Amino acid sequence: MLKIGASSSSIFNSNTSATSSSSNASLKSSKTISCDRCVYITPKTQTGFQFDLLVNNVNGVIETNKLSYYGEIYKYNTNTQVFNTSTLYNFSLPYETLTANTGTTIFIPSLNIGEGEFLIKSYWNYDINTLLAKQQLVRKNSLDTYKRGDLYGIYYPETDWYFINIFSADKPLFNNSVAPSSPSLNTFTVSTQFTTSGQTDYTINGLSDPIVSYNGSVLAKDIEYSAVTTGPTPFIRLLFSPLDNQMITYAFISNGKANDLLADTYQINSTIISGASQTQSTSDRVFYNLTTLKYEFYLTSSPATDVVLSLNGSVLTKDIEYYKSFSDNRRIILEVGLNVGDVLEAFYVPNAAINGGISTNSPIISWSINSAPSTEINGRFTVEITSPTDIDFQSVIYSEIVSYEVNQKTYSKLITLTNAVAGNKFIYRVKNEKFYTPIKGETIYDVSYSDVNKIQILTNAGNAY
């Protein structure tokens, strides 16, 4: 509750709501400083705050004196520990608007004010009751009288509206800054061999994950074949005993590196989760969208290229039987049905430089955020690595912390997987924790997580000494 300065009978009830293009602010209330303290954790997609003004026009004081409302926003300076006296943002409502409505709103663009602690100080603007002033349309305001306070420079709890805003923690985005550029088509190689009865190992000449087919049916990696793409002689190993003179075809990136092509395989072993749009969990690989009535497949890493998708060994037709989502780069939307037991396999170049097979147990993991940290905000990133079965990261095996750097969007960290040996598999993610310490009260906190990626150690070279 805020009393507007000209009249103690006028009451400003600050019932706040949020205007957003896609999602609402989360709101936490506290009375640590004053009864009107609110904390907003707002997504960058939110356009701003909309406050409701309820003015009790006792005895028609607004019409009689032609009172117009005028407000200014001031920001707390964490260095000087007082609110700045320079105006950050201002707004006004003419008396005609105030008298025409019992409730009026003011809109404050969140991107205009940024992050931190803020005051809304309210003033009246009114006519000067002299003939000359009225003829010249000169008006007076209570700005000088009420631009004062007894706390933190200009804060007066009885009349000022005080709130805190921080932007939601950005989702860390993996990038390919330490990986080679996407290979050109002339390095994409397709080879064919005829099998020998009982022989399971076949030599290939590439470091990337291969696309393998047997008599025209695409095989599922780690279910029907495995690939060893390191060492002097890379090879694929069939996980079944082939018949004699059957055709085995494999496609790979020659003259490239291990992460040039990723074979992302998933077998549906349990009932497919269903729900409304955007209600899937981060661990769901397949999902039935009850809003669109379509099945969705979620890649382990966001792709940097088009995606080749197969279902139970049959390659699906892009943009007819499946297509990429424009709102979530990990989501593949299917026009065909899915059942328990089905095997999906996607082939693509991943955005994450560290994905799939890696030749060292000391990888450099790189990521970025969309908005660089400001001087008012503290935070940290944590690279978390755990076993593939620990999908909720309850028992993190390896972790490294990287602190926020002011005005820096891109980060990287070398992380050593101590005692990891060839064949060990892990999943990893980056956690973004954001902190703001207000004048008084609890620290304000928000957290966001990157996508989860899979890695497998291919060699023991990293254990050399």
Stockholm file with secondary structure:
# STOCKHOLM 1.0

chainA/1-465         MLKIGASSSSIFNSNTSATSSSSNASLKSSKTISCDRCVYITPKTQTGFQFDLLVNNVNGVIETNKLSYYGEIYKYNTNTQVFNTSTLYNFSLPYETLTANTGTTIFIPSLNIGEGEFLIKSYWNYDINTLLAKQQLVRKNSLDTYKRGDLYGIYYPETDWYFINIFSADKPLFNNSVAPSSPSLNTFTVSTQFTTSGQTDYTINGLSDPIVSYNGSVLAKDIEYSAVTTGPTPFIRLLFSPLDNQMITYAFISNGKANDLLADTYQINSTIISGASQTQSTSDRVFYNLTTLKYEFYLTSSPATDVVLSLNGSVLTKDIEYYKSFSDNRRIILEVGLNVGDVLEAFYVPNAAINGGISTNSPIISWSINSAPSTEINGRFTVEITSPTDIDFQSVIYSEIVSYEVNQKTYSKLITLTNAVAGNKFIYRVKNEKFYTPIKGETIYDVSYSDVNKIQILTNAGNAY
#=GR chainA/1-465 SS CEECTTCTTCEECCEEEEEESSCCCEEEECCSSCTTCEEEEECTTEEEEEEEEECCCGGGHHHHHTCEEEEEEEEEETTTTEECSSCSEEEEECHHHHHHCSEEEEEEEHHHHCSEEEEEEEEEEEECCSHHHHHTTCEEESHHHHSCCSBTTTBCTTTCEEEEEEECCCCCEECCTTSCCCCCGGGEEEEEEECCTTCCEEECCCSSCCEEEETTEECCBTTTEEEECCSSSCEEEESSCCCTTCEEEEEEETTCCGGGSEEEEEECCSCCCEESTTCCCTTCSEEEETTTTEEEEECSSCBSSCCEEEETTEECCBTTTEEECSSCTTEEEESSCCCTTCEEEEEECBSSSSCEEESCSSCEEEEECSSCCCTTCEEEEEEEEECTTCTTCSSCSEEEEEECCTTCCEEEEECCCTTCCTTCEEEEEEEEEEEECCSSSSCEEEEEECCCEEEEECCSGGGCC
#=GC SS_cons         CEECTTCTTCEECCEEEEEESSCCCEEEECCSSCTTCEEEEECTTEEEEEEEEECCCGGGHHHHHTCEEEEEEEEEETTTTEECSSCSEEEEECHHHHHHCSEEEEEEEHHHHCSEEEEEEEEEEEECCSHHHHHTTCEEESHHHHSCCSBTTTBCTTTCEEEEEEECCCCCEECCTTSCCCCCGGGEEEEEEECCTTCCEEECCCSSCCEEEETTEECCBTTTEEEECCSSSCEEEESSCCCTTCEEEEEEETTCCGGGSEEEEEECCSCCCEESTTCCCTTCSEEEETTTTEEEEECSSCBSSCCEEEETTEECCBTTTEEECSSCTTEEEESSCCCTTCEEEEEECBSSSSCEEESCSSCEEEEECSSCCCTTCEEEEEEEEECTTCTTCSSCSEEEEEECCTTCCEEEEECCCTTCCTTCEEEEEEEEEEEECCSSSSCEEEEEECCCEEEEECCSGGGCC
//
